[in-house]
Structure formats: C-alpha cells, structure tokens
Amino acid sequence: MNKADSIDTKYDLKVWEKRRVKVMEFINQNQINKILDLGCGEGKLITYLLSLELGLSQIFGIDIDGNSLEIAKNHIENIIKYWKIDDRKMALYNKKKSTKCINIDIFKENLLTKNEYFKQIFHNIDLITFIEVIEHLPLNDAENCFDIILGYYKPKKLIVTTPNKDYNVLFEMKDDQMRNDDHKFEWTKEEFYRICTKFGYKFNYIVEFDGVGFYNEKYGYSTQICYFHSNSKPYSIINEERHKDYTYPFYTAKYSEINRHRIKFWRKSIIAYEITNAYNYFRKRMITDIDYIDFRKIYSYYRIKNLFKSYKEFIRVISRLKLEEFNLMFNDIGVQYRPNDYEDDNIDCY
C-alpha cells in the first residue's frame, strides 16, 4: 500500500477512497455511459461503481495479471449474488419499470497492445480510467501508453492519477525512495504537467489538472490527477495547478438494476454507516455533552455530501429510511447514535 493511502487528515477519509470518489463525481458531472478501467487489478474500482446508481450501461476492465482478475471476478460475482431476489418479485417489478442492466467484461491483456478487436469496442468510449497504474510501468512504456490510449482508442475522456513525488518529503522519504516497491518511477508536479500537456496537445485534448489527498501549499496534493477531454476546438489547458488472434473476455457478467430493492439495503447500510462515522467524528470534537448532532453538521461531513446531491435530498432520504436497526435515533434537532455493547467496531463497507 502507498504511504499516501493511509488515513488522511480530512474527516479520516483514506486517499484511495477519495480517488474513487473523484471518479464517481466525474461520472456524475459528465454524461458517462460506458467506461473502461485500464489496469483494473482486483476490480475494486469496478465493484465500487457497481454499488452506486450512476446510470452506467457497460463497464470494461483490462489487466495483465490473471490472479488479480480471478479476484476481480469473485468480487463482481459476490455483488451480483448479494442482490439476487426471487423471480416473482422481479416479474412484478418489471410490469412497472423498464429493465436496465450493466454489462461487465474483463480482459486479460497487455495495456500496451494495439488490438483491433479492442479498437472496435473501445474506440471513442465515454471514459477510460487509469488510476494509480502508470507508475508501475517502465518509464518509456508509460509515455507510450498515452499514444495508445489517446491516439489509438481515442476516448471522449480520460482520467489519470499517479503519486506526486514532490509530496514524498512530507513522508520523510529520501529522494530516491518511492511509495511502493513496485513503482518504476514517480513524477513530480512539473513532470506530470509536462507529460500531460504534451500528449494533450499532440492528440487535441483539453487537459484539466486536479489532485486528491491532503493539500500542502508548497508541494500540492499527495495524488495528482489529470482529466483529458476530447476537443474539436484548438488545444487548451484548464487549471494549470496488432494481434492475429483476438482476445475474448476473461470474464463476462450482467449486473441487473431491474429492481431497486436489490440495492436498497446496500444504500441504506452505506448511508447508516456514513452517518455513524459523521456522528462519531463530530461527537469527539464537541466540548459539551450533547447527545444529538445537528443535521446540517452531519451533512457537512465529506462522505455524506458525496452520497447526496443536496441537503434537501439528504433530509428527504433519512426521514424515509428506518435507520433504528443501525442504532441511529432522530429527532427535530438532529442525529444520535447508540451502539450496542456487542457491536464490532471493525465492521466496514467494501
């Protein structure tokens, strides 16, 4: 695990969680229907996206490691099995609402391969994610990736994240040290900016820079991000801060969103879990012994704000859900959490 992936200072949110949230927010802000996760590994981003209602119809994943793909396959199958409901309920629901499925295809393949089969299905895809992968490649191959992704597959949008080497000094690391033993290199802010703008200009993409993790005025974010947007207009910058045998899917699945009941408990448990986190966070920082925490303060918690579009929606949802089973009590003032004596503090949501 990267040093930067440990607990961050803002609301105790881990950096790897913030990266996933960034992808989720980007999907929500841009009409994304199909997505390819390059270097999908064990499928953690894919399963995270499956747990949300993002309106996706197709998720692809590519990785060279067969063992990681086996784990990804198991993660996806477990999510699908978790939401199985009986056929009678499904039939009743189908009479009321249309069917919607997310198709999932995972491929075992080299990222640097120019594959005609892949070009047919990935060309001009809505979004390619390249999350904390590029630093695991040899430096020459890393730059070649941009040629293949932007020049060959030509996605409408691309997200690239990678560690910020400048930030390593805050981890008291030596100049030649890297955050992970498998990293082949780590780019400074200046190097990342130069590479992204170079290929953005070459293939006519608008490049937008961002970051995630705790921010330092001198060194920037611990993780640096570049969003590439395909562009019919002249190049610009936002926020400067072939195979003979085609490869067929390693694994294919359909994740049905036919019935909202399939995801109701999942969303309900996540909401309860994050409200509990928010309550505990603010309760520890209060001077007076007040049992209830104000609703607006709970909503200001980072993870809660990412679950809801507005404060109004937050109030509407929690007033409708029966969260007493999660030991959460509500009144006109706010929220109170009453844990059971036997409750396991290590319970977490995947």
C-alpha positions as CSV (number, residue, x, y, z in Angstrom):
1,M,0.0,0.0,0.0
2,N,1.2,3.5,-0.8
3,K,2.2,5.7,2.1
4,A,-0.3,8.2,1.0
5,D,-3.1,5.7,1.1
6,S,-3.1,5.8,4.9
7,I,-5.6,7.8,6.8
8,D,-5.8,11.4,5.6
9,T,-6.5,14.3,8.0
10,K,-9.8,15.5,6.5
11,Y,-12.7,13.6,8.1
12,D,-10.4,10.5,8.4
13,L,-11.0,9.7,4.8
14,K,-8.4,7.5,3.2
15,V,-6.7,8.7,0.0
16,W,-7.7,5.6,-2.0
17,E,-11.3,6.3,-1.0
18,K,-11.0,9.9,-2.2
19,R,-9.7,8.7,-5.6
20,R,-12.8,6.6,-6.1
21,V,-15.0,9.5,-5.0
22,K,-13.3,11.7,-7.6
23,V,-14.1,9.1,-10.3
24,M,-17.7,8.9,-9.1
25,E,-18.1,12.7,-9.1
26,F,-16.6,12.9,-12.6
27,I,-19.0,10.3,-13.9
28,N,-21.9,12.2,-12.3
29,Q,-20.8,15.5,-13.8
30,N,-20.2,14.2,-17.4
31,Q,-22.8,12.0,-19.2
32,I,-20.8,8.8,-18.9
33,N,-22.5,5.6,-20.1
34,K,-19.6,3.3,-20.9
35,I,-16.3,3.1,-19.0
36,L,-13.0,1.2,-19.4
37,D,-10.8,0.7,-16.3
38,L,-7.2,0.2,-17.5
39,G,-5.2,-1.9,-15.1
40,C,-8.3,-2.9,-13.2
41,G,-6.4,-5.3,-11.0
42,E,-8.7,-6.9,-8.4
43,G,-11.7,-4.9,-9.6
44,K,-12.0,-2.6,-6.6
45,L,-13.0,0.4,-8.6
46,I,-15.4,-1.6,-10.7
47,T,-17.2,-3.1,-7.7
48,Y,-17.3,0.4,-6.1
49,L,-19.0,1.8,-9.2
50,L,-21.4,-1.2,-9.3
51,S,-22.6,-0.3,-5.8
52,L,-23.7,3.2,-6.9
53,E,-26.6,4.4,-9.1
54,L,-24.6,6.1,-11.8
55,G,-26.6,5.1,-14.9
56,L,-23.7,3.1,-16.5
57,S,-24.6,0.5,-19.1
58,Q,-21.2,-1.0,-19.7
59,I,-18.0,-1.5,-17.6
60,F,-14.9,-2.9,-19.2
61,G,-11.7,-3.9,-17.3
62,I,-8.2,-4.8,-18.6
63,D,-5.3,-6.2,-16.7
64,I,-2.3,-8.5,-17.4
65,D,-2.4,-10.3,-14.1
66,G,-4.6,-13.4,-14.2
67,N,-4.5,-13.9,-10.4
68,S,-5.8,-10.3,-9.9
69,L,-8.6,-10.9,-12.5
70,E,-9.7,-14.0,-10.7
71,I,-10.1,-11.9,-7.5
72,A,-12.0,-9.3,-9.6
73,K,-14.3,-12.0,-11.0
74,N,-15.1,-13.2,-7.4
75,H,-15.8,-9.6,-6.2
76,I,-18.2,-9.0,-9.1
77,E,-19.9,-12.3,-8.7
78,N,-20.4,-11.7,-4.9
79,I,-22.1,-8.4,-5.6
80,I,-24.4,-9.9,-8.2
81,K,-25.3,-12.8,-5.9
82,Y,-25.9,-10.4,-3.0
83,W,-28.7,-8.7,-4.8
84,K,-30.5,-11.8,-6.1
85,I,-34.2,-11.7,-5.5
86,D,-36.9,-14.2,-6.3
87,D,-38.4,-14.3,-9.8
88,R,-41.9,-13.4,-8.6
89,K,-40.8,-10.1,-7.1
90,M,-38.8,-9.4,-10.3
91,A,-41.8,-10.1,-12.5
92,L,-44.0,-7.8,-10.5
93,Y,-41.4,-5.0,-10.7
94,N,-40.9,-5.5,-14.5
95,K,-44.6,-4.6,-15.0
96,K,-43.9,-1.2,-13.5
97,K,-40.4,-0.2,-14.7
98,S,-38.1,-1.0,-17.6
99,T,-35.2,-3.3,-17.4
100,K,-31.7,-1.9,-17.1
101,C,-28.5,-3.9,-16.9
102,I,-24.9,-3.1,-16.6
103,N,-22.8,-5.3,-18.8
104,I,-19.3,-6.2,-17.4
105,D,-16.5,-7.5,-19.5
106,I,-13.0,-8.1,-18.2
107,F,-10.0,-8.9,-20.4
108,K,-6.6,-10.4,-19.7
109,E,-4.2,-8.4,-21.9
110,N,-1.2,-6.2,-22.0
111,L,-2.1,-2.5,-21.7
112,L,0.4,-1.5,-24.4
113,T,-1.2,-3.8,-27.0
114,K,-2.7,-2.3,-30.1
115,N,-5.6,-4.7,-30.6
116,E,-8.0,-4.4,-33.5
117,Y,-10.7,-6.2,-31.5
118,F,-10.3,-3.7,-28.6
119,K,-10.3,-0.8,-31.0
120,Q,-13.7,-1.8,-32.3
121,I,-15.2,-1.8,-28.8
122,F,-13.2,0.9,-27.1
123,H,-12.9,3.5,-29.8
124,N,-14.4,6.8,-28.7
125,I,-15.6,5.2,-25.4
126,D,-17.1,7.7,-22.9
127,L,-14.4,7.3,-20.3
128,I,-11.1,5.5,-19.7
129,T,-9.8,5.4,-16.1
130,F,-6.1,4.9,-15.5
131,I,-5.9,5.0,-11.7
132,E,-2.6,4.6,-9.9
133,V,-1.3,2.3,-12.7
134,I,1.1,4.2,-14.9
135,E,3.8,4.4,-12.2
136,H,4.0,0.6,-12.2
137,L,5.2,0.6,-15.9
138,P,8.7,1.2,-17.2
139,L,9.1,4.9,-17.9
140,N,9.3,4.5,-21.7
141,D,6.2,2.3,-21.7
142,A,4.4,4.9,-19.5
143,E,4.8,7.6,-22.2
144,N,3.8,5.1,-24.9
145,C,0.6,4.5,-23.0
146,F,-0.6,8.0,-23.9
147,D,0.0,7.3,-27.6
148,I,-2.1,4.1,-27.4
149,I,-4.9,5.4,-25.2
150,L,-5.3,8.9,-26.7
151,G,-4.1,8.2,-30.3
152,Y,-5.4,4.7,-30.9
153,Y,-8.5,4.3,-28.7
154,K,-9.4,8.0,-28.7
155,P,-11.7,8.0,-25.7
156,K,-14.0,11.0,-25.1
157,K,-12.5,11.4,-21.7
158,L,-9.5,10.0,-19.7
159,I,-8.7,10.2,-16.0
160,V,-5.0,9.6,-15.0
161,T,-3.9,9.6,-11.4
162,T,-0.4,9.0,-10.0
163,P,1.6,9.8,-6.9
164,N,3.1,13.3,-6.6
165,K,6.8,12.8,-6.0
166,D,7.2,16.3,-4.6
167,Y,4.9,15.3,-1.7
168,N,7.1,12.5,-0.6
169,V,9.2,14.8,1.5
170,L,6.3,15.1,3.9
171,F,6.5,11.3,4.5
172,E,10.2,11.9,5.4
173,M,11.3,9.8,2.4
174,K,14.6,10.1,0.7
175,D,14.8,11.5,-2.8
176,D,15.4,8.0,-4.4
177,Q,12.7,6.3,-2.3
178,M,9.2,5.5,-3.8
179,R,5.9,4.9,-2.1
180,N,5.6,1.3,-3.3
181,D,8.3,-1.3,-4.1
182,D,6.6,-2.0,-7.4
183,H,6.8,1.6,-8.6
184,K,9.2,2.1,-11.5
185,F,9.2,5.9,-11.2
186,E,7.2,8.7,-9.6
187,W,6.6,12.1,-11.4
188,T,7.0,15.5,-9.8
189,K,4.2,18.0,-10.4
190,E,6.3,19.7,-13.1
191,E,7.0,16.3,-14.9
192,F,3.3,15.3,-14.7
193,Y,2.2,18.7,-16.1
194,R,4.8,18.5,-18.9
195,I,3.8,14.9,-20.0
196,C,0.0,15.5,-19.9
197,T,0.2,18.8,-21.7
198,K,2.5,17.3,-24.3
199,F,0.1,14.5,-25.2
200,G,-3.0,16.7,-24.8
201,Y,-1.5,19.0,-27.4
202,K,-0.5,16.1,-29.6
203,F,-4.0,14.5,-29.7
204,N,-6.1,17.7,-29.3
205,Y,-7.4,17.1,-25.8
206,I,-8.3,19.7,-23.2
207,V,-6.3,18.9,-20.1
208,E,-7.5,19.8,-16.6
209,F,-5.3,19.3,-13.5
210,D,-6.6,18.4,-10.1
211,G,-5.4,16.4,-7.0
212,V,-6.6,14.4,-4.1
213,G,-5.5,13.8,-0.6
214,F,-4.3,16.3,1.9
215,Y,-3.1,19.5,0.2
216,N,0.2,21.3,1.0
217,E,0.7,24.8,-0.3
218,K,4.3,24.1,-1.3
219,Y,4.1,20.5,-2.6
220,G,0.5,20.2,-3.7
221,Y,-1.7,17.1,-3.3
222,S,-0.3,13.7,-2.4
223,T,-2.0,12.3,-5.6
224,Q,-2.1,14.3,-8.8
225,I,-4.9,14.0,-11.3
226,C,-5.2,14.9,-15.0
227,Y,-8.6,14.9,-16.8
228,F,-8.4,14.7,-20.6
229,H,-11.4,15.9,-22.6
230,S,-11.6,15.3,-26.3
231,N,-11.8,18.6,-28.1
232,S,-13.0,19.8,-31.5
233,K,-11.6,23.2,-30.8
234,P,-8.0,24.3,-30.5
235,Y,-6.0,22.7,-27.7
236,S,-6.3,24.3,-24.2
237,I,-5.4,23.8,-20.6
238,I,-7.7,24.1,-17.6
239,N,-6.4,24.6,-14.1
240,E,-2.6,24.6,-14.5
241,E,-2.1,23.7,-10.9
242,R,-2.0,-5.5,-33.7
243,H,-2.9,-9.3,-32.7
244,K,-3.6,-12.1,-35.2
245,D,-5.7,-13.9,-32.6
246,Y,-8.2,-11.6,-30.9
247,T,-8.6,-11.7,-27.2
248,Y,-12.0,-12.5,-25.9
249,P,-13.3,-11.6,-22.4
250,F,-11.5,-13.2,-19.4
251,Y,-14.9,-12.9,-17.7
252,T,-18.3,-11.5,-18.6
253,A,-21.3,-10.7,-16.4
254,K,-24.5,-8.8,-16.3
255,Y,-25.4,-6.8,-13.2
256,S,-29.1,-6.2,-13.3
257,E,-30.7,-3.0,-11.9
258,I,-34.2,-4.2,-12.7
259,N,-35.3,-3.9,-9.1
260,R,-34.4,-1.1,-6.8
261,H,-34.9,-3.4,-3.9
262,R,-31.7,-5.1,-4.9
263,I,-29.7,-2.1,-3.9
264,K,-32.0,-0.6,-1.3
265,F,-30.4,-2.4,1.7
266,W,-26.9,-1.7,0.3
267,R,-27.5,2.0,0.0
268,K,-29.3,2.0,3.3
269,S,-26.4,0.3,5.1
270,I,-23.9,2.7,3.5
271,I,-25.9,5.8,4.5
272,A,-26.2,4.5,8.1
273,Y,-22.5,3.6,8.1
274,E,-21.5,7.1,7.0
275,I,-24.0,8.9,9.3
276,T,-22.4,6.9,12.1
277,N,-18.9,7.9,11.0
278,A,-20.0,11.6,10.9
279,Y,-21.7,11.4,14.3
280,N,-18.6,9.9,15.9
281,Y,-16.3,12.4,14.1
282,F,-18.2,15.5,15.4
283,R,-19.0,14.0,18.8
284,K,-15.3,13.5,19.6
285,R,-14.7,17.2,18.8
286,M,-17.6,18.6,21.0
287,I,-16.8,20.3,24.3
288,T,-20.3,19.9,25.8
289,D,-22.2,16.7,26.4
290,I,-24.9,17.0,23.7
291,D,-26.2,13.7,22.5
292,Y,-27.7,14.9,19.2
293,I,-25.7,16.3,16.4
294,D,-27.3,18.9,14.1
295,F,-28.5,17.6,10.7
296,R,-26.5,20.3,8.8
297,K,-23.3,19.4,10.6
298,I,-23.8,15.7,9.7
299,Y,-24.5,16.7,6.1
300,S,-21.2,18.7,6.0
301,Y,-19.2,15.5,6.6
302,Y,-17.3,14.8,3.4
303,R,-18.6,11.3,2.7
304,I,-22.2,12.3,3.4
305,K,-22.1,15.1,0.9
306,N,-20.9,12.7,-1.7
307,L,-23.9,10.4,-1.2
308,F,-26.5,13.2,-1.8
309,K,-27.0,15.9,-4.4
310,S,-28.2,18.4,-1.8
311,Y,-29.1,18.9,1.8
312,K,-32.8,18.7,0.9
313,E,-32.3,15.3,-0.6
314,F,-30.3,14.2,2.5
315,I,-33.2,15.1,4.8
316,R,-35.8,13.5,2.5
317,V,-34.0,10.2,2.3
318,I,-33.1,9.8,6.0
319,S,-36.7,10.8,7.0
320,R,-37.9,7.9,4.8
321,L,-35.4,5.3,5.9
322,K,-35.9,3.3,9.1
323,L,-32.4,3.5,10.5
324,E,-33.2,2.4,14.0
325,E,-31.9,-1.0,13.1
326,F,-28.5,0.6,12.8
327,N,-28.8,2.2,16.2
328,L,-29.4,5.7,14.8
329,M,-32.0,7.8,16.5
330,F,-33.5,11.0,15.0
331,N,-35.5,14.0,16.4
332,D,-36.2,17.6,15.3
333,I,-32.7,18.6,16.4
334,G,-30.5,16.0,14.7
335,V,-29.0,12.6,15.0
336,Q,-28.0,10.4,17.9
337,Y,-26.0,7.1,17.7
338,R,-26.5,4.4,20.4
339,P,-24.1,1.5,19.8
340,N,-24.9,-2.0,21.2
341,D,-22.5,-3.4,23.8
342,Y,-21.6,-6.2,21.4
343,E,-21.2,-4.1,18.3
344,D,-18.0,-4.8,16.3
345,D,-16.0,-1.6,15.8
346,N,-14.1,-3.2,12.9
347,I,-17.1,-3.7,10.6
348,D,-16.6,-1.8,7.3
349,C,-18.3,-1.5,4.0
350,Y,-16.4,-2.7,1.0
